[in-house]
Amino acid sequence: MFKFSGRNSLITLLLLTLTLPTATVSKLSFAVESVEPMQIIPNKCVTTASECQMNIMVSWQVGTQGKFCLRVIDIDTRLMCDLPNEMFNLSIPINSPKNVKIELLRQGSLVVVSTAIVAIYKLKKKQRRRKVAWSIF
């Protein structure tokens, strides 16, 4: 197969054996990478009220064909089914005092394909410090 003679050829052979496995591994790691199929905009809510009230835009794209369901878990659980494998800018109103979890499920088996969370942050109103009345006497 290969004929090597001398010290330089031994170094070349050693370098080839060290670089070939890493090249194969790097090709495999690129093939395994996947993109999260669901996105939510906005994914944070900052409020001074007791509950967050807003509309979110949900988009997803799944490579496989079929029908999907969207489960929104906030105060109560809502399930919307018969959705296609691609959806862009589906508007969903939320009204919740805590984080909202949104799951994309396969319709027949209800297997979770993707999960996203809308984080809710509450700001406390600053209370003004009252001036302390003082006098010399």
N, C-alpha and C positions, 0 to 999 in steps of 0.2 A: 504494500500500500504506500507507505512513505519510507524513504530512506534518509536517515539522518546520520551525519557523522560529525564528530567534533563537539566542542563545548557550546558554540553558538546555536547549533541545531537542537541541543538539549534544552537550552533556554527557550527557544522558539516553541518546542513541543510543550514545555511546561506552561508557557503563556497561552497557547492554544487550549490546553485542557482547563485552564482557569477561566478563560473568557467565554468559551462555548456554553457552559451551563448557565452563566449569568445572562447571556443573550437570550437563551430559551426561556428563562424565568421571567425576564422583563417583558417578552412578548406575551407570555401567559397572563401576567398581571394586568396588561392593558386590555386583554380580551375579557377579563372577569369584571372590570369596572362597569357599574351601571348607574343610571341617573334616577333620582327619586321621581316616581311617576306623578306625584301630586304636589301642587303648589298652592299656597294661600296668600292672598294680598288683601289687607295688611295682616301680619301674623302677630301683632301686638296691639293692645288697647290700653291707653293710659287715661284714667278718669279720676275725678274727685267725687263722683257720685257713688252710691252703694252698688250699682250695677253698670256694666258696660253695655251700651246699646249702639250697634253699628251694623252695617252690611259688609260682608266679606265676599271676595271673588275667589272662587275655587276653580282650578284648572287641572286636568289630568290627561295623560296619554299613556295607554297601556298597549304593548305590542301585540298581545293576543286578542282575538275576536271574542265576542260574547257580550252579555249584559252584565251591568254592574250596579251596585247599590252604594249609596252614600249615607253613613250613619253620623249624625251630629249629636254629641253627648254634652249637654250643658245642664240646665235645670231639669229638663226632661230629655228623653232620647227620641230623636226623630230619625226615621228611616225612609229614604227616597230610593225607589228601585226603577227598573227598566231604563237605565241610563246607558248610553253607548260607551265604547272603549276610549273615545276621545271627547273631551268637553273643554271648552275655553270660556272662562269668565261667567260661570254660573253664580248668580248673586244669591246669598243666603243671609237672612237677618239673624243676628244673635242678640240675646238679652240675658246676661249672666253675671253673677257676682264672683264667679271663679273661672279658672281656665277652661277652655272649650276644646274638646278632643274631636277630631274629624277623622273618620276611617273610610277608606275605599274598599269595598268587599265584592267578591264574585257572587253573582246573584244566586246560583243554584246551591253552592256549598257554604256560603257566607264566610269564606276564608279571607282574612285581611290581606289585601294587596299592599296598601300604604296607609300610614298614619301621620297626622300632623296636629299640632297643638297651637291654638291661639292663646298667647299668654296675656293675662289681665293684671295690670298694675294699678294699685289705688294710691293716690296722693292724698295726704291729709292736709286739710286747710290749715294754714298758719294762724295761730291765735296771737293777736296783738297783746303785748305785755302792757298792762295798765300802769300808768304812772303812779308811783307811790307818793302819796301826799305827805309832805313833811313840813315841819315848821321849826323855828328856832325855839319856841316856847313849848 
